[in-house]
Amino acid sequence: MSNGRWLSRIYREFGVVQFPIVDLRVLAEGPTGRLRRPSWPDPIAGVEFVRGVGMVRDRPGGAIRDWSGERAFCDAAGLLRLPEPHFRQAVRPGFRPLGPEDAIMMIPCYRRLYSDGLSTRVDVAFISRWPDQTWRCAWRRDLDYLSVPVGLPWRDDGPLPLGAVSRQLARRYAEITTRHGSEVRYDLVEAGTPMVLTEWHTDKGLPPGATQRDGVHFRCRPVRFGDQRMPSWGVTFSPHCDGNRARQVRGNLWRLHTERESLRGAIRVWRRGDVALDRQRLRDYLAERLKILNRERRAGVEQVPLLDIAQRIESLAPPDVIDDLRRELRRESLGVLRSLDRVIEKTIGYDYAVPVDPSLHIHVEHGGHITMSAGDTYNVHGGAYGSTFGPHAQTHNRDFAITPISSEELRSLAGHVSELTGLLSGEQRQELIQAHEDLEQAASTDDRSPGRVRAAAERLMRIAAAVGTAGAPLLEAVTKLLKASGLT
């Protein structure tokens, strides 16, 4: 006891708020002024940057296998102004601490911007600390993260709650990624629904009234902040759990939300009808996104329960919009229509009655198989690869190194590039030479990440395909190189 008071135990939790941004300018007819750099989904770390936001950096530990846009991020310090370290969260809905010592302390960790070219997200992370006496008031800790006051550096109207800045972030992203002098297409950059994830490690101590469990437990339920209803995932790590497997499940939840929001944004823009979208590009985009959502499993995790809980929290689109989209696709592409129908069948279909408090529980244990139990509990077993985000954002079991590219393969490629160079215009020729130089440099470094090699190769293939028959030898050579390197 000190000064008549018991010394409080301090509890810690990691929390992230995700802000999806849907950039549909690549689907628009005509010029949009969208900047070509950074070269998402594989930007060059330490060289490329987002104007007015920050430098591109490699993710600590390397890329995430099979997930485009996860190797590198933009350090988004210029996008949000966070409170000072050890900021004390004194006010949020339903919480009024008795004194400063009872307030929840929020320690900013990072602000990061990720993109795969179409889907973009901003991750804002904190570590929260609170004493024993505050635990009884912290039962909805996701509200603490959403209530943190943040500043927008390009505005002078004072701080806003973090959970209320999604639309401002989307508008700012449209501005900073548009060439100077070009019209900013705000109508083609949509803000998605935010998502919250909190992570608790019980080896740091159990809060009062909490029960010790084996493994890792996930729980999803909706949280309402302002006029938005959004998913909130709580993750509890117990000692000696299968941490790698849990991180893979967690990353899948994180990525799936971004991809689903990009599809929702595209449907909203299509429904408005006030934007001229290229019909072929839109069909290709819908086909690609629906193909992702239609996977039965991803990284060993079933998608159906995840899509179902997402639909129950916020629907993909109202029934009349889905009906109109189906009629449109019936004329345009039966294949895309079938993909859309499969996604609807995997969720609650046309029954859009939303439960008051839907929830999904996932429990990660040790073992060798994956099962779905009755009710709302999902048991996951087995090993995994890669950590997709977290306080340290590092990957594990890095088995994604590419097969070295031989000097003979590089010489053969250089010959095809040289032959094609004389047939191209000045701008195309410069782009071809630059892509070839980037590939040679990436292939000759001791970098275990395949991202730069693949990005440069795709640029060469795009140029070769654009010139038709004359580019066929180069296209074939690049395709063989990617196959030999294990990048196809």
C-alpha positions in Angstrom: 0.0 0.0 0.0 1.2 3.5 -0.8 -0.4 6.7 0.5 -3.5 4.7 1.5 -3.9 3.2 -1.9 -3.1 -0.3 -3.3 -0.6 -0.3 -6.1 -2.7 -1.1 -9.2 -1.7 -3.7 -11.6 -1.3 -2.4 -15.2 -2.8 -4.3 -18.1 -1.7 -3.9 -21.7 -3.4 -4.6 -25.0 -2.5 -4.1 -28.7 -5.2 -2.6 -31.0 -5.4 -1.7 -34.7 -8.0 0.3 -36.6 -8.2 -0.4 -40.3 -9.5 2.2 -42.8 -10.2 0.6 -46.3 -10.0 2.9 -49.3 -11.4 1.9 -52.7 -9.6 3.5 -55.6 -11.6 2.9 -58.8 -9.7 5.4 -61.0 -8.1 2.5 -62.9 -11.6 1.4 -64.0 -12.6 4.8 -65.4 -12.9 5.8 -69.0 -10.4 8.5 -70.0 -7.6 10.1 -68.0 -8.0 10.6 -64.2 -4.6 12.2 -63.3 -3.8 9.3 -61.0 -0.1 9.1 -60.2 1.8 6.0 -61.4 4.1 6.0 -58.4 4.5 4.3 -56.0 4.3 1.2 -58.2 1.8 -0.7 -56.1 1.6 -3.6 -55.4 5.4 -3.8 -55.4 6.9 -0.4 -54.8 10.6 0.2 -54.3 11.3 0.7 -50.6 13.5 3.7 -49.7 13.0 5.2 -53.2 9.3 5.7 -53.8 7.0 7.6 -51.6 3.4 8.9 -51.3 3.5 12.7 -51.7 2.9 14.5 -48.5 2.5 11.3 -46.5 5.8 9.3 -46.2 8.4 7.0 -47.6 7.7 3.4 -48.7 9.3 0.8 -46.5 9.7 -3.0 -46.6 7.6 -4.9 -44.1 10.0 -6.2 -41.3 10.7 -9.9 -42.1 9.7 -9.8 -45.7 6.7 -10.4 -47.9 3.5 -12.4 -47.2 3.4 -15.3 -49.6 0.4 -15.2 -52.0 -0.8 -11.9 -50.8 -0.3 -9.0 -53.3 0.4 -5.6 -51.7 1.7 -6.9 -48.4 5.4 -6.7 -48.9 5.8 -3.0 -48.4 3.9 -0.1 -46.9 4.0 3.7 -46.8 4.9 5.2 -43.5 1.8 7.3 -43.2 3.1 9.8 -40.6 1.8 12.7 -42.8 -1.7 11.3 -43.1 -2.7 11.4 -39.4 -1.4 13.4 -36.4 -1.6 11.1 -33.4 -1.7 12.3 -29.8 1.5 12.5 -27.8 3.0 9.3 -26.4 1.3 8.2 -23.2 -1.9 10.1 -24.1 -4.6 9.4 -21.4 -8.0 8.6 -22.9 -10.2 10.4 -20.4 -13.5 10.4 -22.3 -15.4 7.9 -24.5 -19.0 6.7 -24.6 -19.9 5.2 -21.2 -16.5 5.8 -19.6 -15.6 8.5 -17.1 -12.6 7.8 -15.0 -12.6 9.0 -11.3 -9.2 10.6 -11.7 -6.2 10.9 -14.1 -4.6 7.7 -12.6 -7.7 5.7 -13.7 -7.7 6.9 -17.3 -6.7 4.5 -20.1 -3.3 5.3 -21.5 -3.0 5.1 -25.3 0.5 4.7 -26.7 0.7 5.2 -30.5 2.6 2.5 -32.4 2.4 3.2 -36.1 0.4 4.5 -39.1 0.8 2.5 -42.3 -0.7 2.6 -45.8 -0.9 -0.6 -47.8 -2.2 -1.0 -51.4 -2.5 -3.6 -54.1 -3.4 -1.0 -56.7 -7.2 -1.2 -56.3 -7.6 -1.8 -52.6 -5.9 0.5 -50.2 -6.0 0.5 -46.4 -4.6 2.7 -43.6 -3.7 0.8 -40.4 -3.4 2.8 -37.1 -2.1 0.9 -34.1 -1.8 1.6 -30.4 -0.9 -0.1 -27.2 -3.4 0.6 -24.4 -2.6 0.4 -20.7 -5.1 0.6 -17.8 -5.1 -0.2 -14.1 -7.3 -2.7 -12.2 -9.9 -0.2 -11.2 -10.5 0.8 -14.8 -11.1 -2.8 -16.1 -14.8 -2.8 -15.0 -15.4 0.2 -17.4 -13.4 -1.1 -20.3 -15.6 -3.9 -21.5 -15.9 -2.4 -25.0 -12.3 -1.5 -25.4 -12.7 -1.1 -29.2 -14.5 2.2 -28.4 -11.3 3.4 -26.7 -9.3 3.1 -30.0 -12.1 4.6 -32.1 -12.4 7.6 -29.7 -8.7 8.6 -29.7 -8.6 12.3 -30.9 -6.4 12.6 -34.0 -5.5 15.6 -36.2 -5.6 15.9 -39.9 -2.4 17.8 -40.9 -4.0 19.4 -44.0 -6.9 20.9 -41.9 -7.0 23.3 -39.0 -10.4 22.5 -37.6 -9.1 20.7 -34.5 -9.0 17.0 -33.5 -11.6 14.4 -34.5 -12.3 10.9 -33.1 -10.2 8.3 -35.0 -13.4 6.4 -35.8 -14.8 9.4 -37.7 -12.1 10.1 -40.2 -12.6 7.5 -42.8 -14.2 9.8 -45.4 -11.5 12.5 -44.8 -8.8 9.9 -45.3 -10.3 8.8 -48.6 -10.6 12.3 -49.9 -7.0 13.1 -48.9 -5.8 10.0 -50.6 -7.5 11.0 -53.8 -5.7 14.4 -53.6 -2.2 13.2 -52.8 -2.3 10.6 -55.6 -3.4 13.0 -58.3 -1.0 14.9 -60.6 -0.7 18.6 -59.9 -3.0 20.5 -62.3 -5.4 17.5 -62.8 -8.9 17.3 -61.5 -9.2 15.3 -58.3 -11.7 12.5 -58.9 -13.3 12.3 -55.5 -16.2 10.3 -57.0 -13.9 7.4 -57.8 -12.2 7.1 -54.4 -14.5 5.6 -51.8 -14.1 5.2 -48.1 -14.9 1.7 -46.8 -16.2 0.6 -43.4 -13.5 0.6 -40.7 -12.6 -2.5 -38.8 -11.1 -2.9 -35.3 -8.9 -5.6 -33.9 -7.7 -5.9 -30.3 -5.1 -8.4 -29.1 -4.6 -9.5 -25.5 -1.8 -11.8 -24.3 -2.7 -13.6 -21.1 0.9 -14.3 -20.3 1.0 -10.6 -19.3 -1.7 -11.3 -16.7 -5.4 -11.9 -16.6 -7.7 -9.0 -15.8 -10.2 -9.4 -12.9 -13.0 -11.9 -13.7 -11.3 -13.3 -16.9 -11.0 -17.0 -17.4 -7.8 -18.7 -18.5 -8.2 -20.7 -21.8 -5.9 -22.8 -24.0 -4.9 -21.7 -27.5 -6.0 -18.5 -29.2 -9.6 -17.3 -29.1 -11.1 -14.9 -31.7 -14.4 -13.2 -31.3 -16.1 -11.0 -33.8 -19.1 -8.8 -33.0 -20.3 -5.4 -34.4 -19.5 -2.1 -32.8 -21.4 1.1 -33.6 -19.5 4.4 -33.7 -21.4 7.4 -34.8 -23.5 6.4 -37.8 -21.3 3.4 -38.8 -21.7 -0.2 -37.8 -18.4 -2.0 -38.2 -16.8 -5.4 -37.3 -14.6 -5.6 -34.2 -12.4 -8.6 -33.6 -11.0 -9.4 -30.1 -8.1 -11.9 -30.0 -6.8 -13.6 -26.8 -3.5 -15.3 -26.9 -2.7 -17.9 -24.2 0.8 -19.0 -23.2 2.3 -21.8 -25.4 -0.3 -21.3 -28.1 0.2 -21.9 -31.8 1.1 -18.3 -32.5 2.1 -18.7 -36.1 -1.2 -20.3 -37.0 -3.1 -17.6 -35.1 -1.3 -14.8 -36.9 -2.2 -16.4 -40.2 -5.9 -16.5 -39.3 -5.7 -13.0 -38.0 -4.1 -11.7 -41.2 -6.7 -13.5 -43.3 -9.5 -11.7 -41.4 -7.7 -8.4 -42.0 -7.1 -8.9 -45.7 -10.6 -10.3 -46.4 -12.2 -7.2 -45.0 -10.2 -4.9 -47.3 -11.1 -7.0 -50.3 -14.8 -7.2 -49.5 -14.9 -3.5 -48.9 -13.3 -2.9 -52.3 -16.1 -4.9 -53.9 -18.8 -3.1 -52.0 -17.3 0.2 -53.1 -17.2 -0.8 -56.8 -20.9 -1.9 -56.6 -21.8 1.5 -55.0 -20.1 3.5 -57.7 -21.6 1.3 -60.4 -25.1 1.8 -58.9 -24.8 5.6 -58.7 -24.4 5.7 -62.5 -22.8 9.1 -62.4 -19.3 7.9 -63.4 -18.2 6.5 -66.8 -16.5 3.2 -66.0 -14.8 1.1 -68.7 -17.2 -1.9 -69.0 -14.4 -4.4 -69.8 -12.2 -3.3 -66.9 -15.2 -3.4 -64.5 -16.1 -6.9 -65.6 -12.4 -8.0 -65.1 -12.4 -6.3 -61.7 -15.6 -7.9 -60.5 -14.3 -11.3 -61.8 -11.0 -11.0 -59.9 -12.6 -9.8 -56.6 -15.4 -12.4 -56.7 -12.8 -15.2 -57.4 -11.0 -14.2 -54.2 -14.2 -14.3 -52.2 -15.3 -17.5 -53.7 -12.3 -19.5 -52.5 -13.5 -22.3 -50.1 -10.4 -21.9 -48.1 -7.6 -19.4 -47.9 -4.4 -20.2 -46.1 -6.3 -23.2 -44.6 -9.1 -21.1 -43.2 -12.7 -21.6 -44.4 -14.2 -18.4 -45.9 -17.9 -19.1 -45.5 -18.2 -18.3 -41.8 -16.1 -15.1 -42.3 -18.3 -13.9 -45.2 -21.4 -14.7 -43.3 -20.5 -12.7 -40.2 -19.4 -9.8 -42.5 -22.8 -9.9 -44.2 -24.6 -9.9 -40.9 -22.8 -6.8 -39.8 -23.0 -4.9 -43.0 -24.5 -6.3 -46.2 -22.6 -6.5 -49.5 -25.4 -4.5 -51.2 -29.2 -4.1 -50.8 -31.3 -6.7 -52.5 -32.5 -4.3 -55.2 -29.0 -3.4 -56.1 -27.9 -7.1 -56.3 -30.9 -7.8 -58.6 -30.0 -4.9 -60.9 -26.3 -6.1 -61.0 -27.4 -9.6 -61.8 -29.5 -8.4 -64.7 -26.6 -6.4 -66.0 -24.2 -9.3 -65.7 -26.6 -11.6 -67.4 -26.1 -9.5 -70.5 -22.4 -9.0 -70.1 -20.8 -12.1 -68.5 -22.5 -15.3 -67.3 -19.2 -16.3 -65.7 -19.1 -13.3 -63.5 -22.8 -13.7 -62.7 -22.2 -17.2 -61.5 -19.4 -16.0 -59.3 -21.7 -13.4 -57.8 -24.4 -15.9 -57.1 -21.9 -18.2 -55.4 -20.8 -15.4 -53.1 -24.4 -14.7 -52.2 -25.1 -18.3 -51.5 -22.2 -18.5 -49.1 -23.6 -15.8 -46.9 -27.2 -15.2 -45.9 -28.3 -14.6 -49.5 -31.4 -12.4 -49.8 -32.3 -12.6 -46.2 -31.0 -9.2 -45.1 -32.5 -9.3 -41.6 -29.5 -8.3 -39.5 -29.4 -9.8 -35.9 -29.0 -7.3 -33.1 -25.7 -8.7 -32.0 -24.2 -11.3 -34.3 -21.0 -12.9 -33.3 -18.5 -15.5 -34.5 -16.0 -17.4 -32.4 -12.8 -18.9 -33.7 -10.6 -21.1 -31.5 -7.1 -22.0 -32.6 -5.6 -25.1 -31.2 -2.7 -27.5 -32.0 -3.2 -30.4 -34.3 -3.3 -31.4 -37.9 -6.7 -30.6 -39.4 -9.4 -27.9 -39.7 -13.0 -28.4 -38.6 -16.2 -26.4 -38.3 -18.2 -27.2 -35.2 -21.9 -26.7 -34.8 -23.1 -23.3 -33.7 -20.9 -20.3 -33.9 -17.6 -21.8 -32.8 -14.9 -22.4 -35.4 -12.0 -24.6 -34.4 -8.7 -24.2 -36.4 -5.8 -26.7 -36.1 -2.5 -27.0 -37.8 0.7 -25.1 -38.7 1.0 -21.9 -40.8 3.3 -19.5 -42.3 3.7 -15.7 -41.9 2.6 -13.0 -39.5 0.7 -10.4 -41.4 0.7 -7.6 -38.9 1.1 -6.9 -35.2 3.2 -4.9 -32.8 6.3 -6.1 -34.6 4.8 -7.1 -38.0 7.3 -9.9 -38.7 6.9 -13.0 -40.7 8.0 -16.5 -39.7 9.1 -19.6 -41.7 10.2 -17.7 -44.7 10.1 -20.4 -47.3 9.2 -18.1 -50.3 12.7 -17.4 -51.7 12.8 -17.6 -55.5 15.0 -19.9 -57.6 18.1 -17.9 -58.6 18.0 -16.5 -62.2 21.0 -17.7 -64.2 23.3 -15.4 -66.2 22.3 -17.3 -69.4 18.6 -16.5 -68.8 19.5 -12.8 -68.2 21.6 -12.7 -71.4 18.8 -14.3 -73.5 16.3 -11.8 -72.0 18.7 -8.8 -72.8 18.8 -10.0 -76.4 15.0 -9.9 -76.8 14.9 -6.5 -75.1 17.5 -5.1 -77.5 15.6 -6.4 -80.5 12.4 -4.8 -79.4 13.9 -1.5 -78.4 14.3 -0.3 -82.0 10.7 -0.8 -82.8 9.2 1.3 -80.0 8.5 5.0 -79.6 10.5 7.1 -77.3 8.3 6.8 -74.2 7.8 3.0 -74.6 11.5 2.5 -75.3 12.4 4.3 -72.1 9.9 2.3 -70.1 11.2 -1.0 -71.6 14.8 -0.1 -70.8 13.9 0.9 -67.2 11.9 -2.3 -66.6 14.7 -4.4 -67.9 17.3 -2.6 -65.7 15.0 -3.0 -62.7 14.7 -6.8 -63.3 18.4 -7.3 -63.8 19.2 -5.3 -60.6 16.5 -7.2 -58.6 17.8 -10.6 -59.9 21.4 -9.9 -59.1 20.9 -8.7 -55.5 20.7 -11.0 -52.5 17.1 -10.1 -51.8 14.9 -13.1 -50.8 11.7 -11.2 -51.6 10.4 -12.0 -55.2 8.4 -8.8 -55.3 10.8 -6.6 -57.3 11.6 -9.4 -59.8 7.9 -10.1 -60.4 7.0 -6.4 -60.7 9.7 -5.7 -63.3 8.8 -8.8 -65.2 5.1 -7.8 -65.3 6.1 -4.4 -66.7 8.1 -6.1 -69.5 5.2 -8.4 -70.3 2.8 -5.5 -70.5 5.0 -3.7 -72.9 5.6 -6.8 -75.0 1.9 -7.6 -75.2 1.0 -4.0 -76.2 3.1 -4.2 -79.4 1.6 -7.4 -80.6 3.5 -10.0 -82.8 6.8 -8.1 -82.5 6.8 -8.5 -78.7 5.9 -12.2 -78.7 9.6 -13.4 -78.3 10.1 -11.2 -75.3 6.8 -12.2 -73.8 7.7 -15.8 -74.1 11.1 -15.3 -72.6 9.8 -13.4 -69.6 7.1 -16.1 -69.0 9.7 -18.8 -69.1 11.9 -16.9 -66.7 9.1 -16.4 -64.2 8.2 -20.1 -64.4 11.8 -21.2 -63.9 12.1 -18.9 -60.9 8.9 -20.3 -59.3 7.0 -17.0 -59.6 4.0 -18.1 -61.6 
